[in-house]
Amino acid sequence: MELRALRYFVTVADELHFGRAAERLHIAQPAVSQQIARLERELGVRLLDRSPRRVRLTAAGRRVLDAARTTLAAANQVQLAAQQVMTTVRIGTAAGMTARLERGIDALRARAPEFDVVLVDLPVEVRLNALRQGELDLALTRGARSVPGLTVLPTWTERLFAVVSKHHPAAQRSAVGLADLAGDTLRVPAHEHDTVVAALRDAGLHRRAGRPTGTLQDTIVEVGSEPRSWTVLPADQVAEIRSSRVRAIPLEPAITITGCIVVGAENAGNAAECAVAAFRDDATG
């Protein structure tokens, strides 16, 4: 049974006239008659009494009409729900991505102006779990290589900077090496701890980091208050530092970290490719 046939039947029942129903439906009258006849055959009952002068509902037709209206209303709700899912994008993110998010969302809207964005700021593990549970459509993260049950799509690259107190001996240098900082206390925000430490280990720094700090803002305050401590931040986070108590210095040799779009394995298709295109380096400046 097709929804089209139910729609034709409801329109004829409203008009009680095949010609006027065909006009409302913008189709030829014979097509309406054929669909109604097919529906009657499928249901095994006569829905309409037809005569040269008038059309009227049979008793069975009146019963079916109520059910047909309910079915069409439910189908419309399904369509609206599907459109809502398609036009709302729930993005898991974290502190220090403001500029990239703004430019990436602008790039997404250039491709699909009608969609709505919901940003959800969560710690990385919570962010990935929310993605697994279908509470997010995609997540932005740094340093992920593989995540069980999810698809990781490398998207952009950021240089890492050492951030030190303005009173640190290296504060006025144009670049600094990891060896120059090896004797100082490394402070890393808890939500970035594993990612940053892994990047530094890959670059040859095997000394353990100090205790994980709290938020990014807390870390900046702690480093600014301790002349022999330091932290490591990607370029996008460095751009959001507002404290005058610290200095950000490029690491030399350069160390980079990869930013990724993470999606559910079942969603790694056109939508994910669109997101990657929006947030990659050449799309976001």
N, C-alpha and C positions, 0 to 999 in steps of 0.2 A: 504494500500500500504506500503510495507516494503522498508526501505533504502537498504537492501541487494539486492532486485530485481533491484533497480535503479543502484546500483553499478555494478551488472552483466551486465545490458544493456549497460552502458557506456563503460565497458571493451570490450564487443563484438563490439560495434560501433567503438572503437579505432582500434581493430585488424581486423574487418570484416572477422572473422574466429572463429568459435566456439571452435575448438581444441586449438588454441593459447590462446584464452581468458580463457579457463579452466586451462591451464598451469599457466597463470599469477595469477589466483585466487586460485591456488593450490586445486582445487576440480575436481570431475569427470565431463566430458562433459555433460552427461545426466542431471545432476543437473542444469547446466547453461541453457540448453534448456527448462527444466521444469519451471524455474523461469521467463524466457523471455515470454514463452507461458502464464503463469499466469498473468504477467503484461499486456500483450496484451488483455487478457480477461477482466481485471479490467478496462482498459482504453477504450475498445471497438474499438480499431484500430489496424491495422497491423503495426508494427514498422520496421520489417525487411523482405526483400524479400530473400528467401532461394532457392538455387538451388544446385545441386551436385557440381558445379564448383566454385560458389561464393556466398557471402552474401553482400547485400547492404541495405542501409537505404531507407525506403520509405519517401515520403514527410512528413507524420505525424511523422515518426521516427526522421527526422532532427529537427522538432519543439520540440519534446519531449526531444531530446538529450540536447538542450541548457538549458531547464528547469531542467533536471535531474542533469546536472553539477552544476547549481546554488544551487539546493537543497542539494546536497552532500557537497558543499563548506560551506553552512550555517550550516549544521549539524556538520561539523568539527569545525567550530568556536564555536558552543555551547559546544562541548566536551572540547575544549581548555579552554573556560571560566570556565567550571565546575572544571577542574583540577586546574586552578589558585585559585579558591575559596577554594578548598580543601587543597592546599599546602601553603596558606598564612594565618598566624594566627595573627590577630591584637589584641594586648594586651594593655589594659588601665592600667597605673601604676602611681606611684608617687615617690617623693624623698624618700630616705631611704630604698630602696628595692634592691639595686644593687646586693649584694651577693646572695640574694634569687633568683632574676631573672636569674643571670648567671647560678646558679646550676640547677634551674628549667628548663631553656631552654636546658641545656645539657641533662637533663633527658628526656625531650620531644623528642629531636633529637635522643636519643638512641632508642626510640620507632618508630620514623618516620623520618629518616635522610633527606628526600627530602624537608621538609617544610621550608618556609621562615617566619621569625618573623618581625613584625613591632611593635615597642614600641611607645605608645602615652602617654605622661606625661600630666595629666589633674587633676584639683581639683576634689574631690570625687563626688560632685553632677553633674558636667559636664561629668565626666567619666561614671556615671550611665545613664545619659540621652543619651550619645553617644551609649551606649550598647542597650538601648531601641530602638534607631533609626536605628540600624543595622550598625553603623559606626565602631563598635568594635565586636570582636568575644567573648572575655571574659575580665573581669577586676579583678585586685587584689585590695583588700581593707581590712581595719581593722575595727573590731567592728560592722559590719553590722549584724543585726539579721533577718530582713525581709525587702524586698524592693518591693513595688508594681510593678507588671508586670515582675519581674525578679526572678530568682532562686538563692538563697544564699547557698553555699556549704562550711561549716566550714572546713578549710584545715590545718592550723598550729596554734601554740600558742607561744606567745612571752611574756617574763617577762618585766614588766615596771621598768624603772629606774628614780630616781630623778636626775636632772642635776642642779648643783648649781655653783656659782662662786667659784673659788679657795680660795677666801677670806671668804666664808660663814663659820659659826661656825661648820657646819657638814661636811665640805669638806674632812676631813681626816678620817671620820668614815667608817667602813666596811659595814654598813647598816644603814638605817634611816627609821623612821616611819612617817606616815602622820601627826601624832600629833606633831612631832618635827618641822614640816614645816607649821603648820596651821597659824602662825602669819605672814608669809612671803607672798609676792605677787606672785601668780601663773601666769606664762606667757605660753600661748599655741598657737602654730601656727594656723592661721585661718582655714586652710584646715583640721586640725585634731581636732579642738576645741571640737565639739560635741561628737566625739568618745571618746576622752581622758577624758573629764569631766564626761561622763556617766560611764566610768570605775572607776573613782575615787569616784563617788557617790555610786556606787555599793559596793565599799570598805569602805564606811562610811564617806567620806569627803564631807560635804554638803556646805562648804563655797564657795561662788561664785568666779570663776576665774577672774583675771584682764582682761583688754581688750585683744581681740585676737591680736596676733602679725602677722607679715607678713610671709615670708618664714621660713623654718627650719633654714637656715643660719642666718637670721635676729634675730630669737629667741635666738640662741646661743650667738650672739653678745650682745644682750640686757641683757641676764642673766649674761654673763661674766663681764658686766659693772655695775651690780647692786648687791652688796653683800647680800641683803636680798630679792632677788627674786629667783624663781626656775621654772623649767619646768619638764614635764614628757615625756619620750620618750620610745618607744619599743626598744627591744634589737637590732634589725636590724638597726635602725636609730642611736643608740648609737655607733655602730661599725663604722659609717661613720663620726663621729665627728673628726675634725682635729684641733680644737682650743685647745691651752694650757691654756686658761683662765677659763676653766670650769672643773668640775669633775662630773662623772656619778657614782651614788651610788645605789646599789640595794635597793628597797623598802622592808621593813620587818614589818609585814608579807608580803610574796610575793603576788604581784598583777599581773595578766596576762591579756592579750588581745588576742582575737581570730582573726586570719587572714583568709580571705575568698576568694574563687573563686566565682565570680558572672557571671552568663550567662543568656541569654534570656530564658524564660520559655520553649520555643519550642526546645531549644538546650540542655536541661538537660539530655543528653544521654551518649553514649560511649565517645564522644569527651570531654565532661565535666569531666567524670570520669578519663580519661587519664590525663587531666590537674591537677585534684586534686592529683592524684598519683604522678605527677612530682613535685608539689610544697609543698607537705606535709612535716612535720618535718623529718621523717625518710628517705625521698628521697633527702632532701636538706641539710642534716647535721645539 
